[in-house]
Amino acid sequence: MAGRVKIILFLADQQIEDAAGPIRRQVSHSVDDLVSRTPTREEAEALGLMPGLPVIRILRTVYDSENRPLEVHGSIAASDSHEFRYEVKMR
């Protein structure tokens, strides 16, 4: 069975904060971009990949109600051993 990555976000009622305190922006939506590509040498070594095996780059951007980015998260996964499922619940 393939490895699984499950990401569930419940952001509708959360206030996002930084070191100075709440930023009082309403979370609206997120966009996930997934791209299959050849890994860098460093990525292949860190993930212990066989030569020629592609990776999936996942880039999630969470936006506020004025379409301004609040958060960006990126990750890299081996393409032969992961399944992805996204459940994003927002207002």
Summary of the structure (lengths in Angstrom):
residues: 91
radius of gyration: 16.1
end to end distance: 34.5
largest distance: 46.9
contacts: 202
relative contact order: 0.35
helix: 8%
strand: 56%
